Amino acid sequence: MAALKDTVEFYWDPVCPWCWITSRWMVDVSEQKHIRINWKLFSLKKINEDRFLSEQYKTLQAEGLIALRVAAAVRQEFDDDGVGKLYTAMGAHWHHDKEDFSEAGAMEGILKACGLPEKLAAAAGDETWDKVIEADMAQATAKAGTDVGVPLIVLDGGEGPGFFGPVFSPAPTGKAAVELWDAIIIAGHTPGFFELKRTRETGPLFGERPTL
């Protein structure tokens, strides 16, 4: 079992392109530094319920919620390893293939690609899974506050500091990915450090489509 310092909680919503980019960077870092990722659920639809959004964003974030319900069902049966595979397949489906989650047979196809039971697709329409998602979100906001979205990371197996980000496009890879992670660890553990930001000058750059 990985030590707390070598475990991170990564909160995600599959429809966020910035979160997708950061998640692939986190996977790269985890493989190089032997870090355990606990994949946690965070609904942009729910965090933005009381905020004004265009109909386009409401529709997009509703797609994320139905996918997260399936992820909650997968985690109950297959733990974080199953969720990690599922997020990879969902990200490829949504961001690279430009396909919706609500299309007939879409979720079954994603589950099949992961080697997971297709019957779990039924969770997409089951609102009882929302309580699982909300419980994860409560853990995230307890660490990083409510003025956040995804990507969101909590260090030290959920016991350490949490923060929104990092956000970049494209993500660094290889040695550069690890160097940035090491810097973030220092910043994240620095008392009183809250924000570092500049204006984005490019859209999401995903890199190659991942394979399972």
N, C-alpha and C positions, 0 to 999 in steps of 0.2 A: 504494500500500500504506500502511495506517495506521501511524503511528509507535507505538512500544511504549507510550508514555504515553496514547495514544488507543485502546488495545486492552485489553479485559478478557477473562479466562476465566470463564465462568459454568458452574458444575457443577450438574446437575439430575437429578432422578428424577421422572418424570411423575406419579407417584401422590401426591406431597407437595403439599398445598394451599398451604402457606406458601411453598414454592418457586415455585409457579405465580404467586402474587400478586407476589412479588419479581421474577420474570422479566418480567412485563408492565411493571412499573416500570422495569426495566433497559432494555427496548425503548424505552419513552418517552424515557428519558434519552439513549439512544444516538442517537435521531433528532434530538433537540434539540442535542446536543453533538458530533455526528458521531463517535461512538465505535464501533469495530468490536467485535462480540461473537463470541468463539470459544466455541461451545457444546460443553461437555465433559460426559462421562458419569459418573454417580456412583450406584451401586446401594445403596439403603438395606438391601436384603436382605443384601448382602455385608458391609456395615459392621457390621451387627447380628447376624452369624452366631453369635457367642459370647455374645450377650446374651439374657436372658430376654424373650420377647415372647409376647403372647397369640396364639392361633391366627388370630384375625381379622387382626392386623397381619402375621403371617407370610404369610397368603394375599394380602393387599393388596400387600405388598412383592414377592411373587413375580410379581404382575402387572406391577410396575414393571420387573423384570429382563427379562421377555420383550419389553417395549416398547423397552428400551434396546438389546437385541441388534439389533432392527430399525434403531434409530438408528445403531448402529455400522456396519451394512451400508450405510445411506444415506450416511453421511459418507465411506466409502471411495470411493463413486462420484460424490457430488455436493457434497462438502466441507461447510463450516459453513453455507452458505446453504441447502442442502437440509435440514440438521438443524434450523435455525431454523424453517423452514416446518413440518417434521414435528412439532416440539415444540408449535407453536401449534395444529396440528390435534389432536394427542394431548391437550393440555390442554382444548380445547373438548369433545372426546369424553368424557374422564374426569370433569372437574370440573363442566362445565355440563350436558352431556347425561346424566351419571350412567351411562355405559355402560362395561363391562369391555373389556379388550384381548384377552382369551382367547376371547371369543365368536366363533363361526364367521363368517368374512368381515369381522370388525371391522378387523383390521389392513390388509386389502386396501382397505377403504373409506377408511381414513385416508390411505393412500398415494395412492389415486386422487384424493382431494380436494386433495392437494399437487401433483398432476401428476407423481408419481413412479411407477416401475414396480411394479406390484402383486406381481410375483414376489419382491420383497425381503421380503415378509411371511414367507417360509420361514425367515428368520433367527431368528424368534421361538423356534423350537425347537432352534436350533443352538448348543450350548454352547461351540463354538470361539470365538464372538464374546466370551465372557466375559473372555478375556485382554485384549482391547482395552479393555473397561470397567475391568478391574483396573489396567491401565496408566494410564488417566486418573486413577483414584482414588489411585494411588501418587503422582502429581504433586500432587494436591490435599492429601493428608495430609502430604506433605513441606513444604508451605507453611503449613498450618493446624493440623497435629497430627491425632491419631486420634480425639479426643473431639469429633467434628463430624458434621454431617449436611448437608442441603441446605435452603436455598440456600447456596452457597459461592462466593465470588468471589476471584479472584487478579488483582491489578492489574498494569499495565505489561506486558501481553502474556504473562503468566505468569512474568515475571522479578521482579516486585515482591512485596509482602506479600500474604498470603491470610487470609481470615477467613470464619467462618460468619455468615450473615446478609446484609443486614438482614432482620428479620422484622416485618411490620406488617399491619394489617387495618383499613381498606382501605389501599391504596397511595396515596401522594400523586401528583398528576398535574401536568402543565404546569410552571409556574415553581417550584412547591413541590417537585416531583420533582427538578429540577436543583439547587435549594438544598440538599436533603438529600444528593444525590450529592457535591456539593462539600465538604460537611462530612465525609462518609465518607472522601473522599480524604485530607483532613487527618488524621483519626483513624487511618486505615490506615497512613499513612506516619510516624506518631509512634512512635519507639522506646519500648518498655516499656509501650505501651497494649495491654491484653488483653481487657477485657470491659466491657460496658455493658448492663444488663438490668433489666427489671421484669416483673411478673406480667401475663400476657395477660388481658384482660378481655372479649374477644369472640372468636367463632369466625371462620373464614375468610370474608372478604367479597370476592367476585371481580370485581364490576363487570359490564360488558356482555360477552356472549359474543363472542370475537374472530372475525373473518372473514379468510380467506386472500386 
